[in-house]
């Protein structure tokens, strides 16, 4: 009886890993001075979407290597 449950969890694990691998390159870190940071997603080549984050000129956006 445990085998079908193991198969379901293995399939879920594989699906989550694939989703993270697909979305990962689009996730960015948004830094705004000392101690102020957030996250966002790359929406277009020149546009990052970040929820409730005011971004003055000194804001830096970085992506994972």
Backbone torsions as a table, in degrees:
resi	resn	phi	psi	omega
1	UNK	NA	-28.6	-177.8
2	UNK	-71.6	-25.9	-176.2
3	UNK	-59.2	-47.8	178.7
4	UNK	-60.3	-38.8	178.5
5	UNK	-64.5	-40.2	178.2
6	UNK	-62.9	-39.4	178.9
7	UNK	-64.2	-39.5	179.1
8	UNK	-64.6	-45.2	-179.6
9	UNK	-68.1	-34.9	176.4
10	UNK	-65.3	-43.3	178.5
11	UNK	-63.8	-41.2	177.6
12	UNK	-63.0	-43.5	178.2
13	UNK	-58.7	-45.4	-179.7
14	UNK	-65.7	-40.8	-179.9
15	UNK	-66.5	-41.8	178.2
16	UNK	-65.5	-41.0	178.2
17	UNK	-62.1	-40.6	178.4
18	UNK	-66.3	-40.3	179.2
19	UNK	-64.3	-42.4	178.7
20	UNK	-65.3	-42.1	179.5
21	UNK	-63.6	-35.8	179.3
22	UNK	-72.9	-44.6	-175.7
23	UNK	-80.7	-26.8	-174.3
24	UNK	-49.2	-47.7	-178.6
25	UNK	-64.1	-15.8	-179.3
26	UNK	-94.9	-5.0	-178.8
27	UNK	-90.2	132.3	-178.2
28	UNK	-124.7	159.4	174.4
29	UNK	-103.5	129.7	179.7
30	UNK	-112.9	117.6	-178.5
31	UNK	-113.0	139.0	-178.6
32	UNK	-139.1	81.4	179.2
33	UNK	76.7	-172.3	-176.4
34	UNK	-72.0	120.0	174.0
35	UNK	80.6	1.1	179.5
36	UNK	-113.4	116.5	-178.6
37	UNK	-150.3	165.3	177.6
38	UNK	-160.1	-170.5	177.6
39	UNK	-129.3	165.5	177.6
40	UNK	-159.3	-178.8	176.4
41	UNK	-126.8	148.4	175.9
42	UNK	-78.6	117.1	-178.4
43	UNK	-96.3	-33.9	177.7
44	UNK	-153.2	173.6	-178.4
45	UNK	-55.4	-32.0	-177.5
46	UNK	-120.1	24.4	-177.1
47	UNK	-143.1	124.3	174.0
48	UNK	-115.0	131.5	177.7
49	UNK	-99.1	127.7	179.3
50	UNK	-138.0	130.0	-176.6
51	UNK	-75.1	129.2	172.6
52	UNK	48.1	53.0	-176.7
53	UNK	-135.2	108.9	176.5
54	UNK	-77.0	128.2	-173.5
55	UNK	-119.4	95.5	174.4
56	UNK	-72.0	178.8	-175.1
57	UNK	-58.5	-27.9	-175.9
58	UNK	-83.7	9.2	-179.2
59	UNK	-72.8	139.3	175.8
60	UNK	-117.7	140.1	177.5
61	UNK	-120.7	130.7	-179.8
62	UNK	-132.6	153.0	176.5
63	UNK	-117.9	155.9	178.6
64	UNK	-69.4	149.6	177.1
65	UNK	-82.0	NA	NA
